Amino acid sequence: MAEDRKEPPFDGGSQPVPHQKEPVPGPGRSAAQWITILLCVVVIAAILVYIFGR
């Protein structure tokens, strides 16, 4: 059964891997990151007001 398959000849050594560019995040992802940072800052500020406002 293995004889039925044809495989390319082995050249030896490692084969080159084609280079792929990393995807650049779009503006939607950037906006989501800023909203998350802003939400974290607001939560931390609320905690500090609660602690020191007593």
C-alpha positions as CSV (number, residue, x, y, z in Angstrom):
1,M,0.0,0.0,0.0
2,A,2.9,2.4,0.7
3,E,4.2,1.7,-2.8
4,D,1.1,3.4,-4.3
5,R,2.1,6.8,-2.9
6,K,4.6,8.9,-4.8
7,E,6.8,11.2,-2.7
8,P,9.2,13.8,-3.9
9,P,12.8,12.9,-3.7
10,F,14.6,14.0,-0.5
11,D,17.2,16.6,-1.2
12,G,18.7,16.5,2.3
13,G,18.9,19.2,4.9
14,S,16.2,21.5,5.9
15,Q,13.8,22.9,3.3
16,P,13.4,26.7,3.1
17,V,10.2,28.1,4.6
18,P,8.5,30.9,2.7
19,H,8.5,34.2,4.7
20,Q,5.1,35.5,5.7
21,K,4.5,39.1,6.9
22,E,2.9,39.5,10.3
23,P,-0.6,40.9,10.1
24,V,-0.9,44.5,11.0
25,P,-3.8,45.2,13.5
26,G,-6.5,47.3,12.1
27,P,-8.1,50.4,13.8
28,G,-10.9,48.2,15.3
29,R,-8.5,46.3,17.4
30,S,-6.7,49.4,18.5
31,A,-10.0,51.0,19.6
32,A,-10.8,47.9,21.6
33,Q,-7.4,48.1,23.3
34,W,-8.0,51.7,24.3
35,I,-11.4,51.0,25.6
36,T,-10.0,48.2,27.8
37,I,-7.2,50.4,29.1
38,L,-9.7,53.2,29.9
39,L,-12.0,50.8,31.7
40,C,-9.2,49.5,33.8
41,V,-8.2,53.1,34.7
42,V,-11.8,53.9,35.7
43,V,-12.0,50.7,37.9
44,I,-8.7,51.5,39.6
45,A,-9.8,55.1,40.2
46,A,-13.1,53.9,41.7
47,I,-11.3,51.5,44.0
48,L,-8.9,54.3,45.2
49,V,-11.9,56.6,45.8
50,Y,-13.6,53.9,47.8
51,I,-10.5,53.2,49.9
52,F,-9.4,56.8,50.6
53,G,-12.9,58.3,50.6
54,R,-14.1,56.6,53.8
